[in-house]
Amino acid sequence: MKTYAAGHKLTLSMLALMLFVPLLSAAASSESLSTMDWPLQPGESISDLSRLIYPKSRHMQQHFIAETIKLNQESQPDLRASTVFEQQHQIQIPSIKALSKKSLPRTAR
């Protein structure tokens, strides 16, 4: 009987963990889903990257640049849209989904 009770407690503990961990990770990942690490290649700037991601929308390019600079403000206070790195460099960029939600006109929200 003791073995059954111990196994039952273990099963309940595992079930609680299975339910609780996704809730924690969902809260933590909501921020991480809105940003991502991006390796800027040597000779590439944020402006170049914005033109690659949004080739047809100057408005979205500017929005992407502003949000990217804001995301990297703490770690790279001198970062500009035209900053070109001589070697590969990691930056944080906004996800396309998060960026598109922020760029909606106020009437559409």
N, C-alpha and C positions, 0 to 999 in steps of 0.2 A: 504494500500500500504506500510505503514511503517513496518508493521509486516512481510510482504513478503520480503522486503529489509533486515531487520534484520535477518530473517531466512536464506536468501540467503548468507549473510555475514558469518553467523555461519557455514553453510554448506561448504563454501569455506575454512574457517579457519580449520574446521575438516579435510577436504580433504588434505589441505596443511600439517597438522600435521601427517596424515596417511602416506603421502609420505615421509616426512622429518625424522620422528622418526626412521623408519627402516634403513635409510641411516646412521644416527648417531649410532644406535646400531650395525649395520654391521661393521662399522669402529672400534668401541670399542670392539666388540665381536671377531674380527679376532685375536686379541691377546689372549683373554680369551679362544678361541677355541684351541689355540696352547698349552695352559697349563691348568692344573686342580689341585684342591686341593686333596690331598690323605692322609688318616689317616694311619700312620704307627702304627701298633699294638705293644703292649709291647713285647720287646725281638726281634723285627724285625729291620732289617737294610735295607739300600738302595740296598746293594748287594743281600739280600734275595729277595727283591721286583723285582729286575732286572731278577733274575733267574725264578721267577714265570711268569713274562710277556714274557720273551724271553728264554724259556727253551732250545732251540736248537741252539741258536746263541750267541757265546761268544762275537763276534764283536758288536752285538746290545746291549748286556748286558753292555759292557764297554761304548758304546755310550750313553746309557740311564743313566748310573751312572754319566758320565761327564756332561751331560746336566742338570740333576737333581741338582747336586752340584752347577752348574753355576746359575740356577734359584733361589736357596736359599742362595746364597752368601751374599746378603745384610742383610737378617734377621738372618742368622745362619752362621757366618763366619768360625766357627770351624767344620762344618759338613763334615764328611768323609763317604766313602762308607761303612765302617765297624761300624759306630756309631750306637750303640744299645740304644734305649730309654727304660726307665723303665715303662713309662706309654704311653698311646696313644698320638701321636704327629702329627700335621698337617704339611705337606710339599707340595711344588709345584712340580709337575712332568710334563714333556712334554707329549703332546698327542701322541699317536702312529702314527697318520697321519703326524704330524709336524716332529716327529723324523725320520720317514722313508724318508721324503723329504730331510732332512738334510744329511742323510747317503748315498744318491745316489752317485755313482762315478761321477766325474766331466764330463766325456764323456756322461753320460746318461742324464744329466741336459740339 
